[in-house]
C-alpha cells in the first residue's frame, strides 16, 4: 500500500485527502478541510490564496507520511510573479467584473468563430484569455515575469519548480486541442506573451520535491515528490468516472455542473460553438466535450441568503413542491455574480410569465428542476453534435449527495444515472499519482478499480418525459 495526498481546491472549500492504493484496493480519507472565502477589496474580488496555501500546509501536516502529493483546483485563474518569483498581489476571482465587455474587444481582432475553430473553448467571460485582455494595461501584468495557474502556483510554493499542467492550460483559450500545445497564432494576434507561461507538463509528470522549509513546517520526512495530476479539478473528476466502455455521459456536480462526453478528438464545428460546448483536454489524449452550467452555486447562494438552513430539512420540503412549476436557464450568465440570488431567481420567473417561487422550498425546487433540465439539454445536444450516443449518465462530485437532484436528472435525461463517487476529483488526483508510481494501469484500469471499491447508487428514470419537453420549450420561448 502507498499513500497519496490529494490537494483538491474547490471554489467554496479546499480539502486534503489521503488515498491509500494497493493491489485491487483504493481507500480515501479526509485529512483536513478548510473554507475558501474570496475577499472583496477596493480593486475588486480576489482569492485569499495565502489562506489556501496555509490550509494546504495544515492538511499535509494532518495527512502524515505520504509517498506523493498532487494538486487540483478550479480553472482559468492565475497568479503573477515578478523577476524574483514573488507574487504580485492576490489572484483575481473569475467572478470579478473586470472582464465585462472585454470579449467584444477580443473578437474585433479574432472573430469568435475563428477563436473557437482554433482553441475549441466555449465562450465564458472569465476565460484566462479575456482576463489577460482585461489586465493588458495593469501595472501587475507589466511587471510580471511569470504567470502560474492556481494549482501550478501552489506547486511552485511547495517545490520551487515552475510548470503549466496541460489539462488546466486548456481552459485558458490559448491551447490548440488538436496539437495539445499552445495556439501560437491566436496568442500572436492578440499580443499575448506565451513566454509568461512555464513549460507545459502532462498529468503524471514529476513536479519537484517538497522544499526543506515545507518538510519542516509539515513534519514530513523527505524526499516527498509532487506529481502533476489532472490539475483542473474537472479533469481529475472525469478521470474518476467509474464507467465501462465509451457510451456514457458525465455530469461533474458541485459549484458548477460540467455536463458532457469523453471523446477522442475535439468537435470544432460552428454548430458546436453556437451551442456553447467546450473542448478541454483530459487524460490519455482524451477531450472533455462539455457545457458549463451554473450548478449548485445557485442553491449555495440562496442558502447563504437564507441564513444557512439545514439542507436535511430543505431538500425534503422541496421534494413536496409540484414539479416543473417554474424553471430558469441554469446556464444564464445573469446568475454568475454573487448576491440576492433568491430575488434574482424569482424575478427571472416573473419576467418569463411563470409562477413566482416565494418560499425557500419553492425556490429550491425551481433550482433543482432547472439544473436537471440543463443537464438534459447538455447531454442530449452533446450526443447529437458529437455523433456519440450514450446509454448511461454518470454523476460525480458533491451533487451525488443530493438524491433529489440525481433522480430528477435521471427523469429529465430519460437515462439511468449512476451517482458516485462524491470525491471524484480527489480520487482522480490519487489515481494519476498511483499510475505514476506503477500501481495502476491506464484510464480503463483505474475506472475498474473505482467501480470495485467506491459506493455507487443507480437511479432509474421515471415520470412523464413530455413534461420535461414542455419545460424545455417554455425556456426556449423566453
Secondary structure, DSSP 4 states (H G I P E B T S, - for coil): -EEEEEEEE-SSEEEEEEEEEETTEEEEEEEEEEE---EEETTEEE--HHHHHHHHHHHHHHH-S-SEEEEEE-SS-EEEE-TTS-B-SPPBPTTSGGGTTHHHHHHHHS-HHHHHHHH-PPP-TT-HHHHHHHTTT-HHHHH-SEEEEHHHHHHHHHHS---EEHHHHTTTT-EETTTTEE-HHHHHHTT--GGGBPPEE-TT-EEEE--HHHHHHHT--S--EEE----BHHHHHHHT----SS-EEEEEESSSEEEEEEESS----HHHHHTT-EEEE-GGG-EEEEEEE-TTHHHHHHHHHTT---HHHHHHHHHTSPTTSS---TT-GGG-S-S-HHHHHHHHHHHTTSPPP-SHHHHHHHHHHHHHHHHHHHHHHHHHHHT---SEEEEEEGGGG-HHHHHHHHHHHTSEEEE--TTHHHHHHHHHHHHHTTSS-SHHHHHHHHHHHS--EEE---S-HHHHHHHHHHHHT-
